[in-house]
Amino acid sequence: FSHFYAGICSALKLTVPSHTIHGIEGQPLHLTVDYNYNATASEIQIIWLFEKSQSNPKYLLGSVNQRVVPDLEYQHKFTLIPPNASLRINPLHISDEGNYIVKVNVRGNGTIAASQKIQVAVDVPVTKPTVHTEPSSGVVEYVGNITLKCIVDRGTRVAYQWMKNGKRLHAGPNYTFS
């Protein structure tokens, strides 16, 4: 990752990606989290929560001294990768889009804590487009218009571009786009 955002809270440094992480639906996604501290630790606790807009954060899993305690509902989907606090989501679903909150507590002769938020966006791959012609014969010599309709069944952030003989078509007297 090129950009990191570090939350510093009394000698505990928690580093997460500072930009939105894009994952592909159906694929695994890795959220990389590193932490370090300059204290003596008897216990290290890691907690992961998931938050969608307008809803309460959900507990996903946690660990104390590398012993992971999952939420049984999600135990097959989320894994914690010790010794750092990284989270693996597998497989990624469209409903997994939102904010992931990681909290690290380090207990020594006191407790130091830090938490960070990671934003995750889920992309759905674009399916092969189908093109419909109106009139269906596709033969319009000298007169009339022909309409080509491009349809894509699935995909996030789809952009359409028409080409003719490998060159990009632009709106003009011969072509209109809608």
Secondary structure, DSSP 8 states (H G I E B T S, - for coil): ---EEEEEETTEEEEEESS-EEEETTS-EEE--EEEESS--SEEEEEEEEE-TTS--EEEEEEETTEEEE-GGGTTTEEEETTTTEEEESS--GGG-EEEEEEEEEESSSEEEEEEEEEEEEE------EEEEESTT----SSS--EEEEE-SS-SS-----EETTEE---SSS----
